[in-house]
Amino acid sequence: MRILVKELDNVIFDLAFEREPIHIGSQPGCSVHLPDMRINLVHAVLSPSGERGWTVEHTAGEAMTWVNGRVLRQSQEVTHGDQIKIEDYTLNIYLELLDDDLGKTRAPAKAAARIEHEFPLPAGAIVRSRRESLSLSPAQIDNLARFAHQLGACVDIAAMMETVLADLGPRFLARAVWIGIRRQGRGRLNYIQGRDYNDNVFDLPKLYDSLSNRCVDYGAGVWVPQFEDKDTTSIIAAPIVSPQGRLGLIYLDSKKSGDPFSERDFDYLLGLSSVIAAHLDLLVRGEVQRRKALTSAESSIVQAIQAQLDPQELPEWPTLQMAAHSKPGQEAASDVYDIMQMPNGAAAFFLGQVSAKPVPGAIAMIEARAAFRVAVLHSDMPHVMLQEINWLICARREKITMQCGIVLVDAKNGALLHSNAGAPCAVVVGQSGQPRRLASSANSPPLGTASDRQYATGRGLLGKNESLAMYSRGVMQLQNEDRAALTEQRFFESLCDGFGMAARTALDETLTDLNSYSERGYQPADVTVLLAYRPADQPAEI
């Protein structure tokens, strides 16, 4: 099976699988990893069925999975060309694959016909697997060694591409040379560059879609001995395949002399492409390590910003007890929260979870908290606050989304006003010790999806001896030492165990359960829990 993964309109993954269960979700270990806090750790599973079939099953509870525009409610069969949609991600399913080990299709008639129809090659074109034998002269083998030495002097991908273009044109007497590279074995090409024999820029190759399909998608080489074009007599193209996966392709267009490329030329290019792939693998690994170091440094800065944004002291009310806890995640910094007193004496709670790159995410946290504070001083309604924050986030160039909840509580009578953007993140533990979720809208989109989104304010009551809890979605990403995820039901049970207790005591009880996961298990994202308790015995008003 092949799965092409798109985030909105951008292809981000191009994955191939054997007949094995395919887990789809936000957990890093998933076969299809969708890094979005709105998506459950394991959101859906594709499983082999029968001899050649596949089925898809939704495993995310209240969240939704869509198949061909319809909500998936029970396990169903998937067919070639189906689309699975989860939040902003679309998974295009292709059941037939080329076998790049054998150079032929697993389902010869149907798959080959589809590929030839969608990505045709001229008559006489040769598609060769990387596993086939090559025929090289002693001089070509010596040249491979010298070429490897040249590449060894390249310190980055740009320098390597320049070396390849400068070397391969004269080596093959080619009219034009083109190379495309990506950092990982899936997704679109990140670097493309071409040059003709006059050192002019050369745009996309002839037959680009068909060559990209064979070379990049399936790791095969292509030789077109005769090509009917006024400028082009023949074509050779080779994949760049490393342990990281299929990282790109090299294309040579004709010979200046007008002679076609020979089979020996084709073999020689396949050999050179293996040398290029080996050095590119080293460069990519080095770049990945540098990016990890940079990301780690950026995350440290974001966490320092978060620490400054967190309230240094929680406001106090005679009729409300407050407690708050926030712990940084191991992979992503996302949470921002605040608690303020409004001009009329009410308590205002804000909790947001940002999905963005570290630096833009930190800026969004700062802006959202500042906007919330100004809105509180203006006594705005919760849905108005969300719309104001949404406008700020949508105005930024970077892709940023934020799941957010705002709750206003009248400290005297317990009247609640609440609004949410994205998955609800607030619950009241009632007088019977049972939870009731606060959700102004079940399908309210996260902030950052559209600047003109409208949000709603819901009303409720925090009765005496009841607690309000707000929590980030990172709570549900906690895993214990056996990699079992903390469920929302288990978290609610933990909250309800603190029924009737003072806010700090109840939160400590809840954190004992959470720590059994985070300390011995895995906590990828920030975990934030805010608690407000309205005791039954309240001091008399003066």
Secondary structure, 3 states (H helix, E strand, C coil): CEEEEEECCEEEEEEECCCCCEEEECCCCCCEECCCCCCCCCCEEEEEECCCEEEEEECCCCCCCEECCEECCCCEEECCCCEEEECCEEEEEECCCEECCCCEECCHHHHHHHHHHHCCCCCCCEEECCCCCCCCCHHHHHHHHHHHHHHHCCCCHHHHHHHHHHHHHHHHCEEEEEEEECCCCCCCCCEEEEEECCCCECCCCCCHHHHHHHHHHCCCEEEECCCCCCCCCCEEEEEEEECCEEEEEEEEEEECCCCCCCHHHHHHHHHHHHHHHHHHHHHHHHHHHHHHHHHHHHHHHHHHHHHHHCCCCCCCECCEEEEEEEECCCCCCCEEEEEEECCCCCEEEEEEEEECCHHHHHHHHHHHHHHHHHHHHCCCCHHHHHHHHHHHHHCCCCCCEEEEEEEEECCCCCEEEEEEECCCCEEEECCCCCEEEECCCCCCCCECCCCCCCCCCEEEECCCCEEEEEECHHHHHCECCCCCECCHHHHHHHHHHCCCCCHHHHHHHHHHHHHHHHCCCECCCCEEEEEEEECCCCCCCC
